[in-house]
Amino acid sequence: MDFQMLIEQAKAKGFSAAVLPTADIVFDPAFRPYCAENLCGQYGANYSCPPDCGTPEEMEQRIRAKQHALVLQTVWPIADYSDAAAIRHAKKSHNAASIRLMQDFRAAGIDCFLAGASGCNLCESCTILQKEPCRYPDLRFSCLSAYCIYVKDLADKCGLMYLCPKGQVSFFSMILFD
């Protein structure tokens, strides 16, 4: 597999990107209680979020079942960190671009899946609330936090900026593949 080609495809879509072996990804189950605080409102309300997405151990096993991660980052200008609508828009745009890139890879025959920035937001309201199956099981993604991934370490290993200067916010996702 030509990693440089994958990185160039990601850059063409507006990402900063790097490939990392999944063996180098640091997981820390101590992050899971932050999900249970439910600050995002998705705990128990989204198939891609805890507790429904799987235990920290199951989530780690899912990542480790693939050999490589294409780590993706976008950086967005933001005038005010309390502007929740602007942050939601940037995060949704990041995830939508990540999904499009994943679909391009799948169309090229690469078996892959996405770990996103925040929980899946493909539907206005997750069908879990109506006790119905997921509408998009092949596109659904869990966030790096649900996987208990230590994102700062991930960014450092990939040479990507974790802490942004004032007036910017960054988002990370990964496409996992063999």
GROMACS elastic network, one bead per residue, 0.5 to 0.9 nm:
[ bonds ]
;  ai    aj funct       b0    kb
    1     4     6  0.89089   500
    1     5     6  0.86003   500
    1     6     6  0.87181   500
    1   178     6  0.86124   500
    2     5     6  0.53969   500
    2     6     6  0.67255   500
    2     7     6  0.89598   500
    3     6     6  0.51058   500
    3     7     6  0.62298   500
    3     8     6  0.86109   500
    3    18     6  0.84687   500
    3    19     6  0.66951   500
    3    70     6  0.84972   500
    4     7     6  0.50020   500
    4     8     6  0.60881   500
    4     9     6  0.85818   500
    4    18     6  0.86378   500
    4    19     6  0.84879   500
    5     8     6  0.50416   500
    5     9     6  0.61798   500
    5    10     6  0.86379   500
    6     9     6  0.50783   500
    6    10     6  0.62638   500
    6    11     6  0.86665   500
    6    17     6  0.87846   500
    6    18     6  0.88513   500
    6    19     6  0.84602   500
    6    70     6  0.77597   500
    6   105     6  0.85103   500
    7    10     6  0.50544   500
    7    11     6  0.61726   500
    7    12     6  0.86173   500
    7    15     6  0.87113   500
    7    16     6  0.80923   500
    7    17     6  0.56640   500
    7    18     6  0.62167   500
    7    19     6  0.73883   500
    7    70     6  0.74887   500
    7    72     6  0.89694   500
    8    12     6  0.61079   500
    8    13     6  0.86962   500
    8    17     6  0.82656   500
    9    12     6  0.50954   500
    9    13     6  0.65453   500
    9    15     6  0.88725   500
    9   101     6  0.79459   500
   10    13     6  0.51643   500
   10    14     6  0.66384   500
   10    15     6  0.54127   500
   10    16     6  0.71196   500
   10    17     6  0.64063   500
   10    70     6  0.87132   500
   10    72     6  0.74488   500
   10    98     6  0.86633   500
   10   101     6  0.70335   500
   11    14     6  0.50685   500
   11    16     6  0.57891   500
   11    17     6  0.67315   500
   11    72     6  0.89923   500
   12    15     6  0.72637   500
   13    97     6  0.71628   500
   13    98     6  0.87774   500
   13   101     6  0.75994   500
   14    73     6  0.87103   500
   14    74     6  0.70876   500
   14    97     6  0.83997   500
   15    72     6  0.58633   500
   15    73     6  0.54057   500
   15    74     6  0.53105   500
   15    75     6  0.84210   500
   15    94     6  0.87664   500
   15    97     6  0.88006   500
   15    98     6  0.88677   500
   16    71     6  0.82221   500
   16    72     6  0.58714   500
   16    73     6  0.51211   500
   16    74     6  0.64207   500
   16    75     6  0.87047   500
   16   160     6  0.74942   500
   17    70     6  0.66748   500
   17    71     6  0.54308   500
   17    73     6  0.63123   500
   17   158     6  0.77668   500
   17   160     6  0.79116   500
   18    69     6  0.81403   500
   18    70     6  0.57218   500
   18    71     6  0.53288   500
   18    72     6  0.70299   500
   18   158     6  0.56270   500
   18   159     6  0.79541   500
   18   160     6  0.83340   500
   19    68     6  0.66939   500
   19    69     6  0.55535   500
   19    71     6  0.60462   500
   19    72     6  0.89939   500
   19   158     6  0.73888   500
   20    23     6  0.82848   500
   20    24     6  0.68820   500
   20    25     6  0.78040   500
   20    67     6  0.87358   500
   20    68     6  0.57428   500
   20    69     6  0.52595   500
   20    70     6  0.65338   500
   20    71     6  0.72215   500
   20   154     6  0.86511   500
   20   157     6  0.79476   500
   20   158     6  0.70876   500
   21    24     6  0.55577   500
   21    25     6  0.73295   500
   21    66     6  0.87586   500
   21    67     6  0.58264   500
   21    69     6  0.61320   500
   21    70     6  0.88680   500
   22    25     6  0.52945   500
   22    26     6  0.87988   500
   22    63     6  0.68038   500
   22    64     6  0.57531   500
   22    65     6  0.85048   500
   22    66     6  0.68763   500
   22    67     6  0.54609   500
   22    68     6  0.50802   500
   22    69     6  0.59482   500
   22   176     6  0.81672   500
   23    26     6  0.82070   500
   23    64     6  0.67444   500
   23    67     6  0.74048   500
   23    68     6  0.81896   500
   24   154     6  0.84502   500
   24   157     6  0.84714   500
   25    63     6  0.89687   500
   25    64     6  0.87980   500
   25    69     6  0.88486   500
   25   149     6  0.71932   500
   25   150     6  0.77691   500
   25   151     6  0.89439   500
   25   153     6  0.79891   500
   25   154     6  0.64562   500
   25   157     6  0.88427   500
   26   148     6  0.84830   500
   26   149     6  0.59772   500
   26   150     6  0.56670   500
   26   151     6  0.83091   500
   26   153     6  0.70997   500
   26   154     6  0.73354   500
   27    30     6  0.89237   500
   27    31     6  0.87395   500
   27    56     6  0.84729   500
   27    60     6  0.70347   500
   27   147     6  0.74807   500
   27   148     6  0.53650   500
   27   150     6  0.58035   500
   28    31     6  0.60227   500
   28    32     6  0.81474   500
   28    56     6  0.82426   500
   28   147     6  0.87100   500
   28   148     6  0.53376   500
   28   149     6  0.62773   500
   28   150     6  0.64998   500
   29    32     6  0.55438   500
   29    33     6  0.82411   500
   29    55     6  0.89720   500
   29    56     6  0.57624   500
   29    57     6  0.79301   500
   29   147     6  0.83723   500
   29   148     6  0.55122   500
   29   149     6  0.83339   500
   30    33     6  0.65645   500
   30    34     6  0.82615   500
   30   148     6  0.75271   500
   31    34     6  0.57062   500
   31    35     6  0.74920   500
   31   145     6  0.68585   500
   31   146     6  0.81161   500
   31   147     6  0.88281   500
   31   148     6  0.54443   500
   31   149     6  0.79356   500
   31   150     6  0.82091   500
   32    35     6  0.53660   500
   32    36     6  0.68188   500
   32    50     6  0.81314   500
   32    55     6  0.88926   500
   32    56     6  0.72044   500
   32   145     6  0.71838   500
   32   146     6  0.65894   500
   32   147     6  0.81975   500
   32   148     6  0.61309   500
   33    37     6  0.64864   500
   34    37     6  0.52090   500
   34    38     6  0.72690   500
   34    39     6  0.81305   500
   34   145     6  0.83769   500
   35    38     6  0.54541   500
   35    39     6  0.74499   500
   35    40     6  0.81286   500
   35    42     6  0.84472   500
   35    43     6  0.65227   500
   35    49     6  0.80200   500
   35    50     6  0.67993   500
   35    51     6  0.87854   500
   35   145     6  0.74518   500
   35   146     6  0.70420   500
   36    39     6  0.82332   500
   36    43     6  0.62666   500
   36    44     6  0.88657   500
   36    50     6  0.74051   500
   36    51     6  0.82115   500
   37    40     6  0.85019   500
   37    41     6  0.88234   500
   37    43     6  0.80581   500
   38    41     6  0.50533   500
   38    42     6  0.64079   500
   38    43     6  0.53749   500
   38    44     6  0.88199   500
   39    42     6  0.80393   500
   39    43     6  0.85321   500
   40    43     6  0.76169   500
   40   118     6  0.86189   500
   40   119     6  0.89425   500
   41    44     6  0.85121   500
   41    45     6  0.73969   500
   42    46     6  0.55803   500
   42    47     6  0.89618   500
   42    48     6  0.87872   500
   42    49     6  0.64690   500
   42    50     6  0.81244   500
   42   119     6  0.75017   500
   43    46     6  0.67437   500
   43    49     6  0.58864   500
   43    50     6  0.55530   500
   43    51     6  0.67724   500
   43    52     6  0.83685   500
   44    47     6  0.76198   500
   44    49     6  0.68074   500
   44    50     6  0.61589   500
   44    51     6  0.59403   500
   44    52     6  0.64727   500
   44   128     6  0.84103   500
   44   129     6  0.87115   500
   45    48     6  0.88159   500
   45    49     6  0.74841   500
   45    50     6  0.86392   500
   45    52     6  0.85421   500
   45   125     6  0.85708   500
   45   126     6  0.68239   500
   45   127     6  0.86682   500
   45   128     6  0.64092   500
   45   129     6  0.61496   500
   46    49     6  0.53717   500
   46    50     6  0.78936   500
   46    52     6  0.73734   500
   46    53     6  0.83397   500
   46   119     6  0.76152   500
   46   120     6  0.74752   500
   46   121     6  0.88413   500
   46   125     6  0.81734   500
   46   126     6  0.53863   500
   46   127     6  0.76723   500
   46   128     6  0.60448   500
   46   129     6  0.76531   500
   47    50     6  0.77960   500
   47    51     6  0.84572   500
   47    52     6  0.54791   500
   47    53     6  0.58413   500
   47   119     6  0.88121   500
   47   120     6  0.80793   500
   47   126     6  0.71330   500
   47   127     6  0.80641   500
   47   128     6  0.61764   500
   47   134     6  0.73630   500
   47   140     6  0.82687   500
   47   141     6  0.89303   500
   47   142     6  0.83739   500
   48    51     6  0.87444   500
   48    52     6  0.67283   500
   48    54     6  0.86665   500
   48   119     6  0.59389   500
   48   120     6  0.59134   500
   48   140     6  0.67750   500
   48   141     6  0.59081   500
   48   143     6  0.76404   500
   48   146     6  0.81177   500
   49    52     6  0.59141   500
   49    53     6  0.51477   500
   49    54     6  0.81849   500
   49   118     6  0.88973   500
   49   119     6  0.60773   500
   49   120     6  0.79376   500
   49   141     6  0.88835   500
   49   142     6  0.61373   500
   49   143     6  0.75676   500
   49   146     6  0.62237   500
   50    53     6  0.52444   500
   50    54     6  0.66101   500
   50    55     6  0.76736   500
   50   146     6  0.64879   500
   51    54     6  0.61806   500
   51    55     6  0.71167   500
   51   146     6  0.89751   500
   52    55     6  0.83194   500
   53    58     6  0.87526   500
   53    59     6  0.77089   500
   53   142     6  0.72322   500
   53   146     6  0.76733   500
   53   147     6  0.89528   500
   54    57     6  0.78776   500
   54    58     6  0.56730   500
   54    59     6  0.60429   500
   54   146     6  0.85545   500
   54   147     6  0.88006   500
   55    58     6  0.51027   500
   55    59     6  0.61570   500
   55    60     6  0.85829   500
   55   146     6  0.87527   500
   55   147     6  0.85489   500
   56    59     6  0.50937   500
   56    60     6  0.61513   500
   56    61     6  0.86249   500
   56   146     6  0.74054   500
   56   147     6  0.61482   500
   56   148     6  0.63903   500
   57    60     6  0.51473   500
   57    61     6  0.62073   500
   57    62     6  0.86992   500
   57   147     6  0.86012   500
   58    61     6  0.50513   500
   58    62     6  0.62488   500
   58    63     6  0.88653   500
   58   147     6  0.86481   500
   59    62     6  0.51140   500
   59    63     6  0.65507   500
   59    64     6  0.87389   500
   59   146     6  0.76221   500
   59   147     6  0.51687   500
   59   148     6  0.79271   500
   60    63     6  0.52353   500
   60    64     6  0.61170   500
   60    65     6  0.85441   500
   60   147     6  0.62621   500
   60   148     6  0.77913   500
   60   149     6  0.84286   500
   61    65     6  0.59649   500
   61    66     6  0.89934   500
   62    65     6  0.52363   500
   62    66     6  0.74209   500
   62   147     6  0.89529   500
   63    66     6  0.58104   500
   63    67     6  0.82336   500
   63    68     6  0.88064   500
   63    69     6  0.85146   500
   63   115     6  0.88094   500
   63   147     6  0.82247   500
   63   176     6  0.69624   500
   64    67     6  0.66225   500
   64    68     6  0.85455   500
   65   177     6  0.88327   500
   65   178     6  0.85729   500
   66    69     6  0.78556   500
   66   112     6  0.82177   500
   66   176     6  0.60509   500
   66   177     6  0.52656   500
   66   178     6  0.52022   500
   67   176     6  0.75217   500
   67   177     6  0.62027   500
   68   175     6  0.83148   500
   68   176     6  0.57827   500
   68   177     6  0.53744   500
   68   178     6  0.57573   500
   69   174     6  0.58698   500
   69   175     6  0.55725   500
   69   177     6  0.63447   500
   69   178     6  0.85345   500
   70   173     6  0.83891   500
   70   174     6  0.53554   500
   70   175     6  0.50762   500
   70   176     6  0.64091   500
   70   177     6  0.79759   500
   71   154     6  0.81659   500
   71   155     6  0.82659   500
   71   158     6  0.75438   500
   71   172     6  0.71060   500
   71   173     6  0.60213   500
   71   175     6  0.66813   500
   71   176     6  0.86275   500
   72    98     6  0.77569   500
   72   171     6  0.81236   500
   72   172     6  0.54961   500
   72   173     6  0.51598   500
   72   174     6  0.56796   500
   72   175     6  0.78554   500
   73    94     6  0.81433   500
   73   155     6  0.87783   500
   73   160     6  0.76345   500
   73   161     6  0.87057   500
   73   170     6  0.66965   500
   73   171     6  0.55347   500
   73   173     6  0.66198   500
   73   174     6  0.87162   500
   74    90     6  0.88170   500
   74    94     6  0.66189   500
   74   169     6  0.83998   500
   74   170     6  0.55368   500
   74   171     6  0.55090   500
   74   172     6  0.68541   500
   75    90     6  0.87535   500
   75   164     6  0.80597   500
   75   168     6  0.65104   500
   75   169     6  0.56305   500
   75   171     6  0.65990   500
   76    87     6  0.86836   500
   76    90     6  0.67114   500
   76   167     6  0.83846   500
   76   168     6  0.53957   500
   76   169     6  0.52681   500
   76   170     6  0.61133   500
   76   171     6  0.83702   500
   77   167     6  0.56756   500
   77   169     6  0.64723   500
   77   170     6  0.88778   500
   78    81     6  0.67042   500
   78    83     6  0.80278   500
   78    86     6  0.71744   500
   78    87     6  0.76710   500
   78   166     6  0.84755   500
   78   168     6  0.52286   500
   78   169     6  0.66333   500
   79    82     6  0.89456   500
   79    83     6  0.78898   500
   79    86     6  0.89238   500
   79   166     6  0.87051   500
   79   167     6  0.54851   500
   79   168     6  0.78220   500
   80    83     6  0.54543   500
   80    84     6  0.88322   500
   80    86     6  0.86668   500
   80   167     6  0.70973   500
   81    84     6  0.73737   500
   81    86     6  0.86797   500
   81    87     6  0.77380   500
   81   167     6  0.78999   500
   81   168     6  0.86721   500
   81   169     6  0.83059   500
   82    85     6  0.87799   500
   82    86     6  0.88844   500
   82    87     6  0.85110   500
   83    86     6  0.55111   500
   83    87     6  0.64683   500
   83    88     6  0.87788   500
   84    87     6  0.50993   500
   84    88     6  0.60309   500
   84    89     6  0.85271   500
   85    88     6  0.50968   500
   85    89     6  0.61195   500
   85    90     6  0.86602   500
   86    89     6  0.50877   500
   86    90     6  0.62181   500
   86    91     6  0.85993   500
   87    90     6  0.51478   500
   87    91     6  0.60820   500
   87    92     6  0.84704   500
   87   169     6  0.80021   500
   88    91     6  0.51181   500
   88    92     6  0.59439   500
   88    93     6  0.84238   500
   89    92     6  0.51492   500
   89    93     6  0.60473   500
   89    94     6  0.85377   500
   90    93     6  0.50713   500
   90    94     6  0.60940   500
   90    95     6  0.86594   500
   90   169     6  0.87079   500
   90   170     6  0.88146   500
   90   171     6  0.83103   500
   91    94     6  0.50147   500
   91    95     6  0.62096   500
   91    96     6  0.85534   500
   91   117     6  0.66029   500
   91   118     6  0.75610   500
   91   170     6  0.86498   500
   91   171     6  0.66657   500
   92    95     6  0.51586   500
   92    96     6  0.60430   500
   92    97     6  0.85923   500
   92   117     6  0.83512   500
   92   118     6  0.87394   500
   92   121     6  0.74591   500
   93    96     6  0.50658   500
   93    97     6  0.61531   500
   93    98     6  0.85018   500
   94    97     6  0.52990   500
   94    98     6  0.61767   500
   94    99     6  0.87379   500
   94   116     6  0.85550   500
   94   117     6  0.75211   500
   94   171     6  0.69936   500
   94   172     6  0.81459   500
   94   173     6  0.82851   500
   95    99     6  0.61397   500
   95   100     6  0.86249   500
   95   116     6  0.61391   500
   95   117     6  0.63930   500
   95   118     6  0.83847   500
   95   120     6  0.84847   500
   95   121     6  0.85165   500
   95   171     6  0.88619   500
   95   172     6  0.89196   500
   95   173     6  0.75767   500
   96    99     6  0.51279   500
   96   100     6  0.62847   500
   96   101     6  0.87101   500
   96   122     6  0.87115   500
   97   100     6  0.50724   500
   97   101     6  0.62234   500
   97   102     6  0.85979   500
   98   101     6  0.51584   500
   98   102     6  0.61561   500
   98   103     6  0.86222   500
   98   114     6  0.75376   500
   98   116     6  0.76242   500
   98   173     6  0.72318   500
   98   174     6  0.80124   500
   98   175     6  0.78475   500
   99   103     6  0.61005   500
   99   104     6  0.85842   500
   99   113     6  0.89582   500
   99   114     6  0.71923   500
   99   116     6  0.87872   500
   99   139     6  0.73139   500
   99   175     6  0.89154   500
  100   103     6  0.50436   500
  100   104     6  0.62280   500
  100   105     6  0.87176   500
  101   105     6  0.63042   500
  101   106     6  0.86563   500
  101   175     6  0.85947   500
  102   105     6  0.50726   500
  102   106     6  0.61978   500
  102   107     6  0.86148   500
  102   110     6  0.87767   500
  102   112     6  0.70258   500
  102   113     6  0.69386   500
  102   114     6  0.69532   500
  102   139     6  0.89918   500
  102   175     6  0.65962   500
  103   107     6  0.60646   500
  103   108     6  0.85625   500
  103   112     6  0.88992   500
  103   139     6  0.87531   500
  104   107     6  0.50725   500
  104   108     6  0.63437   500
  104   109     6  0.88819   500
  104   110     6  0.87729   500
  105   108     6  0.50227   500
  105   109     6  0.65181   500
  105   110     6  0.52872   500
  105   111     6  0.77258   500
  105   112     6  0.75318   500
  106   109     6  0.50043   500
  106   111     6  0.59467   500
  106   112     6  0.67455   500
  106   113     6  0.89335   500
  107   110     6  0.72699   500
  110   177     6  0.70770   500
  110   178     6  0.80284   500
  111   176     6  0.84470   500
  111   177     6  0.60582   500
  111   178     6  0.73314   500
  112   175     6  0.64238   500
  112   176     6  0.52938   500
  112   178     6  0.76431   500
  113   138     6  0.82414   500
  113   139     6  0.78023   500
  113   140     6  0.88279   500
  113   141     6  0.77365   500
  113   174     6  0.83009   500
  113   175     6  0.56198   500
  113   176     6  0.54064   500
  113   177     6  0.70505   500
  114   139     6  0.78248   500
  114   140     6  0.79884   500
  114   141     6  0.56838   500
  114   142     6  0.76607   500
  114   143     6  0.87425   500
  114   173     6  0.72603   500
  114   174     6  0.57593   500
  114   176     6  0.62901   500
  115   118     6  0.88399   500
  115   119     6  0.88504   500
  115   141     6  0.55330   500
  115   142     6  0.54170   500
  115   143     6  0.53980   500
  115   144     6  0.58988   500
  115   147     6  0.80856   500
  115   172     6  0.89160   500
  115   173     6  0.55483   500
  115   174     6  0.51296   500
  115   175     6  0.63932   500
  115   176     6  0.76562   500
  116   119     6  0.68095   500
  116   120     6  0.75072   500
  116   141     6  0.60287   500
  116   142     6  0.59139   500
  116   144     6  0.60922   500
  116   171     6  0.88126   500
  116   172     6  0.69628   500
  116   174     6  0.64599   500
  116   175     6  0.84661   500
  117   120     6  0.85055   500
  117   142     6  0.80420   500
  117   143     6  0.51635   500
  117   144     6  0.64113   500
  117   145     6  0.82986   500
  117   171     6  0.60457   500
  117   172     6  0.56246   500
  117   173     6  0.53877   500
  117   174     6  0.87890   500
  118   121     6  0.82743   500
  118   141     6  0.88107   500
  118   142     6  0.70751   500
  118   144     6  0.72008   500
  118   145     6  0.75081   500
  118   146     6  0.85004   500
  118   171     6  0.89923   500
  118   173     6  0.89111   500
  119   140     6  0.87789   500
  119   141     6  0.66423   500
  119   142     6  0.50819   500
  119   144     6  0.85744   500
  119   145     6  0.87846   500
  119   146     6  0.80463   500
  120   123     6  0.79611   500
  120   126     6  0.85530   500
  120   139     6  0.87354   500
  120   140     6  0.58667   500
  120   141     6  0.51956   500
  120   142     6  0.59919   500
  120   143     6  0.74261   500
  121   124     6  0.68209   500
  121   125     6  0.79912   500
  121   126     6  0.79104   500
  121   140     6  0.83160   500
  121   141     6  0.86030   500
  122   125     6  0.85033   500
  122   126     6  0.82137   500
  122   135     6  0.89334   500
  122   136     6  0.77978   500
  122   139     6  0.82218   500
  122   140     6  0.73548   500
  123   126     6  0.58005   500
  123   127     6  0.80195   500
  123   135     6  0.81993   500
  123   136     6  0.87840   500
  125   128     6  0.84513   500
  125   129     6  0.76367   500
  126   129     6  0.61405   500
  126   130     6  0.80163   500
  126   132     6  0.89209   500
  126   134     6  0.74553   500
  126   135     6  0.86809   500
  127   130     6  0.52803   500
  127   131     6  0.62974   500
  127   132     6  0.52243   500
  127   133     6  0.63421   500
  127   134     6  0.58644   500
  127   135     6  0.73644   500
  128   132     6  0.57224   500
  128   133     6  0.68394   500
  128   134     6  0.71203   500
  129   132     6  0.75281   500
  130   133     6  0.87602   500
  132   135     6  0.85101   500
  133   136     6  0.88700   500
  133   137     6  0.84913   500
  134   137     6  0.56575   500
  134   140     6  0.81131   500
  135   138     6  0.89449   500
  135   140     6  0.87348   500
  136   139     6  0.53787   500
  136   140     6  0.58351   500
  137   140     6  0.51851   500
  137   141     6  0.85433   500
  138   141     6  0.86281   500
  142   145     6  0.81252   500
  142   146     6  0.62240   500
  142   147     6  0.72914   500
  143   146     6  0.52806   500
  143   147     6  0.66028   500
  143   148     6  0.87922   500
  143   173     6  0.76435   500
  144   147     6  0.50512   500
  144   148     6  0.63066   500
  144   149     6  0.55264   500
  144   150     6  0.81634   500
  144   151     6  0.73970   500
  144   172     6  0.79774   500
  144   173     6  0.69535   500
  144   174     6  0.82255   500
  145   149     6  0.59182   500
  145   150     6  0.79754   500
  145   151     6  0.82119   500
  146   149     6  0.77449   500
  148   151     6  0.87294   500
  149   152     6  0.88588   500
  149   153     6  0.86498   500
  149   154     6  0.78698   500
  150   153     6  0.56240   500
  150   154     6  0.63711   500
  150   155     6  0.89210   500
  151   155     6  0.60730   500
  151   156     6  0.84944   500
  151   162     6  0.79577   500
  151   172     6  0.79177   500
  152   155     6  0.51111   500
  152   156     6  0.61320   500
  152   157     6  0.86186   500
  152   161     6  0.86911   500
  152   162     6  0.58541   500
  152   163     6  0.84603   500
  153   156     6  0.50246   500
  153   157     6  0.61091   500
  153   158     6  0.85651   500
  153   162     6  0.88090   500
  154   157     6  0.52616   500
  154   158     6  0.62769   500
  154   159     6  0.86714   500
  154   160     6  0.83806   500
  154   162     6  0.89130   500
  155   158     6  0.51225   500
  155   159     6  0.60349   500
  155   161     6  0.63321   500
  155   162     6  0.58151   500
  155   172     6  0.84487   500
  156   159     6  0.51113   500
  156   160     6  0.60012   500
  156   161     6  0.72833   500
  156   162     6  0.73536   500
  157   160     6  0.77243   500
  158   161     6  0.89018   500
  161   164     6  0.66704   500
  161   170     6  0.82712   500
  162   170     6  0.73519   500
  162   171     6  0.88891   500
  163   169     6  0.81566   500
  163   170     6  0.79336   500
  164   167     6  0.79248   500
  164   168     6  0.56972   500
  164   169     6  0.60087   500
  164   170     6  0.68366   500
  165   168     6  0.59042   500
  165   169     6  0.80769   500
  166   169     6  0.82185   500
